[in-house]
Amino acid sequence: MKKKSEDTPLELGYLDELIQKYAEKIFKKIENEQVKIGDLLKMIELKRKLSPSDSEQIKLWKMLEKIRLEEVKKSSQKKKSKENKKETK
């Protein structure tokens, strides 16, 4: 499997723009420009390949939730520690 680059969101944005422009040309049927449906299909397929799958997104959200809960726990423990120090003074 090909490793995704860190620039993937930018690449997807650029592909979205290209897809939109080609689709507009096709739907408007501009006579002066050469529009190849195959090029549009290649761009759509490339975007699909670069986009994270549903399972990858689910894993990401689970990981973020785990990190969030750990940070909330740490913050809560620090807050309790500070309160205990104030009470002992």
HUPEVEN-V429659 format. One record per backbone hydrogen bond with DSSP energy under -0.5 kcal/mol. NH is the residue of the N-H (numbers start at 1). CO is the residue of the C=O. If there is no record, write none. Layout:
nh={NH	NH}
co={CO	CO}
//
This chain:
nh={8	10	11	12	13	14	15	16	17	18	19	20	21	22	23	24	25	26	27	28	29	30	35	36	37	39	40	41	42	43	44	45	46	47	48	49	50	51	57	58	59	60	61	62	63	64	65	66	67	68	69	70	71	72	73	74	75	76	77	78	79	80	81	82	83	84	85	86	87	88	89	89}
co={5	7	7	8	9	10	11	12	13	14	15	16	17	18	19	20	21	22	23	24	25	25	33	34	35	36	36	37	38	39	40	41	42	43	44	45	46	47	53	54	55	56	57	58	59	60	61	62	63	64	65	66	67	68	69	70	71	72	73	74	75	76	77	78	79	80	81	82	83	84	85	86}
//
